[in-house]
Amino acid sequence: MDFQTWWQWKLLRLQRRWEEWRRSSKNLWRGVDYGYVMCTECRALIQRGARVCPSCGTRQPLRLGGGLGKALGAVGIRELSPNQLVCALFLVAYLISVLAGPGELGLGKILSGPDGRTMARLGSSFTPLLLAGQWWRWITYLFLHGGLLHLFFNSYALMIVGPQVEAFFGRSRFYPMFLLCGIGAGAVSTLLRPANVVGASGALFGLIGAMIIYGWRRGGSGELIRRSFTTWAIYGLVFGFLVPGVDNVAHIAGLISGMALGFLFSEVRPAGIETDRFWNLATAAGALLTLACFALAWRFFLATQ
């Protein structure tokens, strides 16, 4: 093959690849530009922008439209769910904690995370300050992480467990359950294992515990759910006992808290505007409480510079 023939063959291949990419991109954008979605409760087809399902009355989650909606839809994010928002808060809190710590910003600092003093100033579950009356730390510590690996594992676990909790308990119940499990884990850890604790793993174990009870009470096909999450809980606790520095007291307390919530919330959920409105209000109250706690944490941070 002479050079001219080889070059023409190369150009032809590039042209074909360009045409394939254009066709696939056109199909991709057409796929995310949908006008109808399924109701999160009864699975009926409803208008994409509908806030309440006309069939069952369940309030629908926020679904992004326009250019941002298409961009996120192209990578598989077609609506904002509570667990995705919590993961985003994890990342924001981690970036703030890294930037707020001493020393120059570099790869080592990003990987290792902030030092213990910075975490205590930003709202870790630090026992002496909790006993001094800084109750808001039982919420702020959930969103702080001690390193990039810690952040990754908790975010990864939440992105797996979170959608399951939202699907079986309801999206509007996710954040109240997350907070209650985290507060229970933090409170017990403060009493039994005084330390400077950060991370949402106690709350994650609580969500796992809720799923275990859900599967047990459902029976039948729920047995698979129970076995799967029980195995996950066992692996997590064994890992906590083997790795130094892991607060397994918080893990066990969170697991028990989640099981208790599972008993309360795992009954068949009645669909209706009133029930949905109550849990939406509970979620909004939890979000406002979280913002207030971080405002108190930031005030304490500025006061201790």
N, C-alpha and C positions, 0 to 999 in steps of 0.2 A: 504494500500500500504506500503510494507516494504521499508527500507532505500535504498537497492540496486536497487529495481525497480524504486524508485523515482529518484535516481541519474542517472540511464540510460535514463529515460525520459527527465531529464534536459539536458543531453549531446546531446540527439537526437534533442531537440528543438534548442539548440545552433548551432548544425551542420546545421540544415535547415535554420536558420537565416543567417548563414555565406554564405551558397550557394546562398540565395536570394540576399544578399548584393553584392556578386561577380558578379552575372548575371546583376543586375541593374547597377553596376559600369562599366561593360564592355559595356553595351548599352549606358551609359552616354558618355563615351569617344568616342564610335563609332559615337554618334550623333553630337559631336562637331568637329569631324575630317572630315569635309565636303569639297568637292572639288569645288562645284559651289555655287554661291550666286546670289541674284537678284539685278539688277541695281537699284540704289536709285531713278532714274528718270523714266525710262520706264518699269521697273520691268522685263526685259528680263533676262534669265539665262546666266551668264557669269562666266569665270574662277575666282576662289577665289582671285588669285593674280593680276588680271587685274587692271590697274590703270585708264584706260579709257574704257567706254562701247563701243564695236564695233557697236552696233545698233544705239545709239543716240548721242554718242560722249561725254557724261557727265563724268567728272572725278569722280572716286570713292573714298570713305573714306578709311582711313587706317584700314586694318583688320589684327589682329595679328595672326601669325602662330606659329608653334613649341610648345614647352612645355608651354610657357607663354600664348599663344593663347588658348591652351586646358584648362589650369587652369582657365583663365577668362571666357572661354565659359561654363565651368562647373557651374558657378554661374550666367550665363545669360548675360555676357558681351562678345559679339562676335566681336565687332568693337569699335574703339575709336571715339566717336562723339564729336563735339565742346562743347556741354553742359556738358558732362562727364569730359572733360578736365578742364572746368571752375570750376566745383565742386571740382576737385582735387586741383586746385589752391586755392580755399577757404580753404580747409583743411590745405594745406602747410602754407599758410599765417597765419592761426590761430595758428598753432603750433609754428611758429617763433615768433609771437606776445606774446604768453604765455611764451615762454622761455626767451624772451628779457625783460620782465617786472621785476620789483623788487620783492624780496622775494623768498623763497624756493618753488620749484615745488611740488605741492600737489594736492589732489582731489579738494579742494576748489578753488584753483587758476585755474585749468583746467575748472571747471564749470563756474566760474564767469568771466573768461577772463582777459585781461590786463587792467590796469588802464588808465585813460584818457590821462595822459602825455605820456605814452608809445605809445598810438594810434596816438597822434599828431606827435610824433617823427618818426613813421613808415609810415605816409602818410594819416591820416584821413582828411576829408574835414573840416579843421579848418579855419574858416573865416579870422582871422587876418593874418595868413600865406599865405592864398590864395590871399588876397588883396595885400600882399607884393611881389607877383610875382611867387609863387610856384604853377604854373598851373597844374603840374603833379599830384597834389592831387585829381583832378577831375576824375582820373582813378584809382589811388591806393586805394582810399577809398572804391571802389566797392568790393575789395577782403578781406577787414578787417571786423571782426565781434566782437561785444562787449561781447560775452558770448557763451557758448556751445549751449544753447537753440536757440539763435539768429542764429548761424551757421546752426543748424539742420533745422530750419523752412525755411531759405532761400535756403538751398541745396535741401530740399524736394520739395519746390515749383519749383525750377529750373528743377529738374528731371521730373516733370510733364509737365510744360509749354514748356521747351526746346525742347523735341522731337516733340511737335506739331508745333512749329515754324519752326524747321528743315524740317518737312514733307511738310508743306504748302508753306513756303517761299524759302526753299532750305538750305542745310547745310552751303554752302559757305556764305550765308547772315546772319547767326545767330550771329556770333561774332561782325561784324560791327554794327548790330542792337543793340546788347547788350551794346556795348560801347557808341553808340550815345544816347541811352535812359538814360544810367547812367550819362553821361556828362550833358545832359539836366536837369535831376533831380538835380544833384549836383549844377549846375550853378544857377538855380532858388532858391534852398534852401539857397545858400550862400547869395543871394541878399535879400531874404524876411525873412529868419529865421537864422540869424547868430548863429552858434553852432559848436560843435565838433562832426561831423557825420561820421558814418561808416556803411557799409552794402550795399548789392546789391538789396535791396527791391525796390528802385526807378527804377532800370533797369528792375526788374521783372514785376513791374506794366507797364512799357513800352512794354514789350513783350505781356502782357495781352491785352493792348490797341491795339497793332497790330493785335492780333487774333480777337478782337471784330470787327475791320474794315474789316478784311478779310472775316469773316462770313457775315457781312452786305452786302458787295459788291458782294459776291458770290450768295446770295439768295438761295432759295430752301433748300437743306440740310444744307447750311451754316447758316441758322437761328438757328439751334441747337447749333452750335459753338458760335454764337454771344450771345445767351442767357446764355450759360454755363459760358463763360468768363466774361460777364457782371455781373452775380451773384457773381462770385469770386471777381471781382473788388469792388463791393459794400460791401461785407463782409470784405474785407481787409481794406477799408477806414473806415468803422464803427469801426473795431477793433482798427485802428490807433487813432480815436477820443476818444475812451474809455480808452485806456491804456496810461498812462503818459510817456513822453520821446520818443514817436514814432514821427518821422518826416513826418507828413502827407503832408506837403508842397512838399517834395521830391517825395512822392507817386503820388500826383496829377500831378506834373510836368512831372514825368516819364510816367504816363498814357497818358497825352496829347502828349508827344514826340512820344510815340509808335503809337498812332493813326495817327499822321502825317506821320510816316514812313509806316504805313499800307496803307495809300492812295498812297504812292509812289511805294510800292513794291508788292501790292496785285494783280496786273494785272497778266494775264496768263504768266508764265515764259517760254520764248523761250528756248528750249533745244539746246545746241550747244557748241562747244569747246570755241569760243570766249567769249560768255557770262559767261561761267563757269570760264574761265581764269581770267576775270576781277574781279569777286567776290573772287576767290582764292587769287589774289594779294591784294585785299582789306583786306581779313582776315589775310594774312601774314603781311601786313603793320600794322594792329591793334595789332597783337601779338608782333611785334618788338617795337611798341610804348609802349605797356604795360611793356615789359622788360626794356626799357629805363627809364620809369617812376619809376619802382621799384629800378633801379640802383641809380637814383637821391634820392629816399626816403632813401635807405640804406646809401648813403653818408651823408645825413642830419642826420640820426640816429647816425652815428659814430661821427659826428662833435658836437653833443649836449650831449655827455656822461658826 
